[in-house]
Every structure is written in C-alpha cells, then in structure tokens.
Amino acid sequence: MAKGGKPKELNPWDRRPWPTEGDANQDVLYAAIGRTLSEWERHEAALSYVFAGLTASPHSIIVRRAYSAIRMFEGRADMLRAASQAYFSVYSDPQPFSCSTRQS
C-alpha cells in the first residue's frame, strides 16, 4: 500500500501481489488452466511451422512431427535456435531491410 492507505498503482511489468484467498469455485481455476494450456498448444504449433520454414523442407508435416517429438520445450527451443542460426547464415542479406516502396 502506498501512503494514505491507497493501493499502489501497478505498471504492466510489476509483479502482482499474492491473493489473500482463493476462488470460491474451483471451476474458475480449472477453466483458466485449460485456456492457458490451449493457448500454449497454439503457440507450440506456430513454432513448429517456423521450424519447418527454417529447414526449408518441402515435407513440412514430417519436420513438424519430428519437432513435436521432442518432449521438453527447452529441446525444441534449442532446435529453433540452431535452425535459425543455420538458416540466416546461409540466407543472409547484406542489404538492410527497408519498408519503403519509393523508387529512387
């Protein structure tokens, strides 16, 4: 609490205070967990497409399944890092990217 008894206004990056009590209905918690896990799966699927794109494979379903076979996210993150480093070392563009469409 800030001076004067008013709660301190939090910035988006500030850690939130621990709640003083849990939800009265456990369904609230389970629904939030389910939404979180579903969202995580969507992100994992998107990363599998990124990995397939970085490997430049015409058989992306094979590459995505191989990527998904790695059980821990840390291993998949290492695969993405290695694939991106290899991809950008092969397909590096010495010209800086420009969004300008104006012709000189």
Backbone as a ProteinNet text record, in pm:
[ID]
protein_1_A
[PRIMARY]
MAKGGKPKELNPWDRRPWPTEGDANQDVLYAAIGRTLSEWERHEAALSYVFAGLTASPHSIIVRRAYSAIRMFEGRADMLRAASQAYFSVYSDPQPFSCSTRQS
[TERTIARY]
82.8	0	86.9	41.3	110.3	66.3	132.2	95.7	-49	-117	-255	-353.5	-303	-391.7	-440.8	-402.5	-446.1	-350.8	-404.9	-316	-226.7	-103.6	-8.2	-54.3	-49.4	-83.6	31.6	-2.5	99.2	120.7	244.9	278.1	254.1	236.5	212.4	321.7	445.8	556.3	577.6	504.9	519.1	459.5	522.7	470.6	343.3	242.6	115.4	123.6	52.5	54.6	-18.5	22.5	-44.4	-186.5	-281.5	-419	-429.1	-522.9	-541.3	-626.7	-702.4	-781.8	-801.2	-833.1	-852.9	-993.9	-1020.8	-1154.1	-1250.3	-1370.9	-1472.4	-1514.1	-1502.7	-1543.1	-1420.1	-1387.7	-1268.4	-1279.6	-1400.5	-1418.1	-1349.7	-1341.7	-1273.1	-1125.7	-1063	-922.4	-902.6	-984.5	-968	-993.5	-1087.7	-1112.6	-992	-932.9	-815.1	-696.8	-679.8	-571.9	-594.5	-717.6	-749.8	-724.2	-764.2	-739.3	-589.9	-515.9	-371.3	-303.2	-339.8	-280.6	-317.3	-440.1	-481.9	-403.9	-383.8	-307.5	-161.7	-105.2	32.5	43.7	-53.2	-51.4	-57	-134.1	-139.8	-3.2	64	197.6	297.7	288.1	377.2	355.4	229.8	201.2	260.3	247.4	304.3	456.1	519.7	665.2	706.2	622.4	655.8	654.3	564.9	563.3	687	728	850.3	969.8	977	1087.4	1086.9	970.2	960	1003.3	965.2	1005.9	1155.6	1216.8	1361.2	1439.8	1382.9	1452.8	1430.6	1343.9	1314.5	1276.4	1198.9	1159.9	1031.6	1030.1	905.8	805.6	852.8	767	749.4	684.7	678.7	608.5	513.2	446.2	546.2	642.6	744.8	831.1	872.4	958.1	882.4	755.9	677.5	656	632.9	615.7	745.9	857.2	986.6	1011.7	979.6	994.7	909	785.2	692.4	728.6	812	851.7	943.8	1007.2	1092.5	1000.5	1014.6	917.5	929.7	1049.7	1067.9	1080.3	1018.5	1025.7	1169.5	1250.9	1390.7	1461	1434.7	1492.9	1441.2	1311.7	1255.5	1309.6	1328.1	1386	1529	1605	1741.1	1737.9	1641.4	1628.4	1597	1505.4	1470.4	1591	1664.5	1782.4	1885.7	1913.1	2011.6	1964.7	1836.5	1783.7	1786.9	1753.5	1753	1895.2	1990.1	2128.9	2181.1	2149.6	2194.2	2124.4	1994.8	1917.9	1971.2	1988.6	2029.7	2177.3	2256.8	2394.7	2400.1	2307.5	2302.1	2230.7	2121.2	2038.5	2053	2173.8	2192.8	2184.1	2128.8	2114.1	2196.7	2302.5	2386.5	2316.3	2207.4	2133.9	2034.6	2031.6	1934.1	1792.3	1701.3	1560.8	1500.4	1419.8	1352.1	1207.3	1120	977.2	936.6	1028.1	997.4	967.3	862.7	827.7	864.2	922.1	959.1	1077.5	1066.5	1173.6	1269.1	1397.3	1495.9	1518.5
-119.3	0	125	221.2	349.8	432.1	546	633.9	677	692.7	736.9	621.1	495	380.1	338.9	415.3	378.7	273.6	174.4	75.4	140.3	92.9	144.5	103.4	197.8	166	87	-27.2	-115.1	-89	-101.2	-98.3	-237.2	-250.6	-383	-484.6	-440	-532.4	-562.6	-495.9	-520.1	-654.9	-721	-845.6	-815.5	-893.8	-874.4	-931	-869.5	-921	-1056	-1138.4	-1265.9	-1240.4	-1318.6	-1301.2	-1344.1	-1286.7	-1322.3	-1446.6	-1482.9	-1605.9	-1657.9	-1784.9	-1846.8	-1824.2	-1876.5	-1866.6	-1955.2	-1906.8	-1985.3	-2106.1	-2095.2	-2201.8	-2251.1	-2379.7	-2432.9	-2434.5	-2425	-2423.1	-2302.3	-2191.9	-2072.8	-2104.7	-2169.6	-2206.2	-2306.7	-2411	-2513.4	-2458.5	-2367.9	-2306.1	-2222	-2148.4	-2067.3	-2155.5	-2267.1	-2360.2	-2417.7	-2455.2	-2509.5	-2409.5	-2283.9	-2180.5	-2158.5	-2158.8	-2138	-2251.3	-2375	-2489	-2489.2	-2452.7	-2446.5	-2338.5	-2224.7	-2116.5	-2158.2	-2227.2	-2276.1	-2370.9	-2458.8	-2552.1	-2478	-2370.9	-2290.7	-2228.9	-2180.3	-2122.7	-2230.5	-2347.2	-2457.6	-2497.4	-2501.4	-2535.7	-2430.9	-2303.8	-2197.1	-2211	-2244.1	-2261.7	-2380.2	-2483.9	-2597.2	-2554.6	-2463.9	-2410.7	-2325	-2248.2	-2167.9	-2260.6	-2365.7	-2460.8	-2523.9	-2564.8	-2624.3	-2523.6	-2398.3	-2295.5	-2272	-2276.8	-2255.6	-2370.9	-2489.2	-2603.8	-2611.6	-2526.2	-2519.8	-2655.8	-2729.3	-2863.3	-2860.5	-2932.8	-2943.1	-3034.7	-3109.6	-3202.1	-3150.5	-3036.2	-2971	-3055.3	-3142.6	-3225.5	-3319.8	-3369.8	-3457.7	-3380.3	-3262.1	-3179.9	-3135.9	-3097.8	-3054.6	-3169.4	-3289.7	-3405	-3438.5	-3428.9	-3453.2	-3347.8	-3223.2	-3114.2	-3142.4	-3186.2	-3211.5	-3335.7	-3423.4	-3544.3	-3513.6	-3398.9	-3358.5	-3318.8	-3384.7	-3369.3	-3237.4	-3188.4	-3068.1	-2944.5	-2835.2	-2712.5	-2664.4	-2684.9	-2641.5	-2705	-2833.3	-2900.3	-2842.7	-2812.2	-2752.5	-2611.6	-2537.8	-2403.3	-2411.6	-2511.9	-2530.9	-2564	-2646.9	-2680.8	-2555.9	-2473.8	-2349.7	-2257.2	-2244.9	-2157.3	-2206.1	-2337.1	-2391.7	-2376.8	-2403.8	-2392.1	-2247.1	-2153.6	-2012.8	-1962.8	-2004.9	-1964	-2018.5	-2144.8	-2203.7	-2136.3	-2115.4	-2054.8	-1915.5	-1832.1	-1694.4	-1682.2	-1784.4	-1781	-1817	-1901	-1938.3	-1831.5	-1779.9	-1684.1	-1542.3	-1504.6	-1368.4	-1268.8	-1153.7	-1048	-929.6	-894.8	-784.1	-648.3	-638.3	-512.5	-502	-389.7	-374.6	-374.7	-426.3	-432.7	-293	-260.9	-131.5	-152.3	-84.5	-92.4	12.1	93.2	199.6	142.4	192.4	149.5	257.4	365.6	476.5	439.3	463.7	434.6	554.1	527.3	636.7	668.9
0	0	0	-72.5	-76.7	43.6	62.2	172.6	158.2	270.5	268.8	257.9	258	255.4	117.6	14.3	-120.2	-176.1	-251.3	-311.1	-417.2	-423.8	-522	-661.4	-755.8	-893.1	-954.8	-1016	-1070.7	-1219.2	-1259.8	-1402	-1459	-1591.5	-1650.1	-1618	-1598	-1573.5	-1425.4	-1337.5	-1194.5	-1155.2	-1060.1	-1007	-927.2	-950.3	-880.8	-739.1	-644.2	-507.4	-499.5	-404.8	-384.3	-335.1	-382.6	-334	-188	-119.5	22.1	38.4	-65	-59.8	-202.6	-214.5	-345.2	-397.2	-517.5	-574.4	-497	-481.3	-411.3	-494.2	-625.6	-716	-790.6	-776.1	-840.9	-993	-1046.5	-1192	-1255.6	-1183.9	-1235.3	-1260.3	-1162.9	-1175.8	-1288.6	-1292.3	-1395.7	-1535.9	-1549.8	-1680.5	-1723.4	-1629.7	-1661.5	-1700.3	-1631	-1664.8	-1803.6	-1833.9	-1964.9	-2076.7	-2055.7	-2157	-2176.1	-2067	-2073.7	-2149.6	-2119.2	-2189.3	-2337.6	-2369.2	-2509.3	-2583.9	-2520.5	-2583.3	-2603	-2505.1	-2516.4	-2635.8	-2653.1	-2765.7	-2899.1	-2905.3	-3028.4	-3059.6	-2957	-2976.9	-3019	-2957.3	-2994.6	-3140.2	-3183.6	-3323.2	-3417	-3381.8	-3464.4	-3471.9	-3361.2	-3361.5	-3447.4	-3455.1	-3541.6	-3688.1	-3724.5	-3861.1	-3887.4	-3788	-3802.6	-3824.1	-3743.5	-3757.6	-3896.7	-3944.1	-4077.7	-4184.4	-4168	-4264.2	-4263.9	-4146.5	-4136.6	-4197.6	-4195.3	-4253	-4402.7	-4455.8	-4599.4	-4654.8	-4576.2	-4616.5	-4699.2	-4812.9	-4888.4	-4816.9	-4717.8	-4643.3	-4500.6	-4486.9	-4356.1	-4251.6	-4290.1	-4190.7	-4123.8	-4199.6	-4142.3	-4043.2	-4082.7	-3997.1	-3872	-3888	-3771.3	-3674.1	-3725.5	-3635.4	-3564.3	-3634.8	-3571	-3462.1	-3492.5	-3395.1	-3272	-3295.3	-3185.1	-3104.8	-3159.4	-3088.4	-2970.2	-2971.6	-2859.7	-2744.9	-2630.8	-2522	-2446	-2426.6	-2345.3	-2434.5	-2392	-2470	-2484.2	-2382.9	-2389.6	-2510.4	-2536	-2651.9	-2782.6	-2788.9	-2909.9	-2930.8	-2822.3	-2833.7	-2886.2	-2840.4	-2891.6	-3040.4	-3083.4	-3225.5	-3307.5	-3257.9	-3328	-3338.5	-3229.3	-3227.5	-3329.4	-3330	-3422.8	-3567.6	-3592.5	-3728.9	-3775.9	-3687.3	-3728.6	-3753.6	-3671	-3693.6	-3826.4	-3855.9	-3982.1	-4099.9	-4088.6	-4197.3	-4230.2	-4128	-4153	-4188.5	-4158.8	-4207	-4355.5	-4401.8	-4543.6	-4624.2	-4572.7	-4645.8	-4590.9	-4557.9	-4506.6	-4621.7	-4592.9	-4693	-4645.5	-4718.2	-4672.9	-4680.3	-4758.6	-4769.7	-4653.8	-4585.2	-4476.5	-4532.4	-4453.6	-4493	-4488.3	-4588.6	-4592.9	-4628.7	-4559.7	-4588.4	-4692.2	-4732.7	-4827.1	-4964.7	-5028.3	-5162.8	-5265.4	-5217.8	-5305	-5392.2	-5521.5	-5616	-5625.6	-5634.9	-5649.7	-5794
[MASK]
++++++++++++++++++++++++++++++++++++++++++++++++++++++++++++++++++++++++++++++++++++++++++++++++++++++++

